[in-house]
């Protein structure tokens, strides 16, 4: 299972979003580039970066992200505000290892499928679930899409993976239930990356037992030092103990 240390960028700073609210970021007083280097030095194979300003449509952190891509030394999975083919292909040319499409996939699924075919294993689908529906526009708009049907519509696309967020669990700010994520992971052939479920190393160990969970994003828990990255990587890399099959 792959651990994706996560940096969310707002106005050049590393932030966390409380209950998904773009207007109330928690600011972490760390250097984004040095933090990315530190994650790579600890052994991370991938880095996930979200441009919060691009997601909100209020600007971007493009220059900073380019610095991170050059400095990290590991591939970067990039999300936040991708609304056109031109922007996606420009970032792939710039060196982003993967691009995460969320709202764009809901508005123009054919374009995302086509991009996945042109850039195999470089397009990731983001599925944010709240009260049984797929959310778009950075959790601000509730769509009419059922998550399982929505994910199924991309079964034939050569996606690198699907990031699934259970917004209900994230908002509750408690031990996240894996019911939504595990159910969707079992319903797709694509590897699933869980988001918003890790608050301790024990949560990483728990994810290893969920079928088709290929990775997890960890942001706030690393910045707050509730999770030690080296320890989380070791747990993720270890063999899962056998589980009895009861009938």
KAFENCOR-V858903 format. One line per field, one symbol per residue. ss: DSSP state (h for helix, s for strand, l for the rest). phi: phi as a letter, one per 30 degrees, with the letter a starting at -180 (. if undefined). psi: psi as a letter, one per 30 degrees, with the letter a starting at -180 (. if undefined). Layout:
ss->???
phi->???
psi->???
This chain:
ss->lsssssssssllssssshhhllllsssslllhhhhhhhhhhllllsssssshhhhhlllllhhhhhhhhhhhllssssslllllhhhhhhhhhhlllsssslhhhhhlhhhhhhhhhhllllssssssssllssssllllssllllhhhhhhllllllllsssssshhhhhhllllllhhhhhhhhlllllsssslllllhhhhhhhlllllsssssslhhhhlllllhhhhhhhhhllllllllll
phi->.cccebcccbhicdbbcdhidddbddccdbdeddddddddddjdcbbcbccdddddickaceddddddedddibdcccbjidbaedddddddddkddbcccceedddbddddddddddbeibcbccbccbhibdcbhiicbcdcddeddddddcedcdddlbdcccdeddddhbeddcddddddddcbdddccdbiccbadeddddddcceidcabdbceddddidbdddddddddddddddcdccc
psi->kkkjkkkkkjhglklkkjhgjffikkkkilkeeeeeeeeeffgkflkkkkjeeeefggalheeeeeeeeefeglkkjkljgjgleeeeeeeeefgkelkkkdeeeeeieeeeeeeeefikgfkkkkjkkkhglklahhgfkklgkkeeeeeffgegkilflkkkkjeeeeefhajkkgeeeeeeefglfkkkjkkgfjfleeeeeefffkkgjflkkjdeeeefgfkkeeeeeeeeflkkkkkkjk.
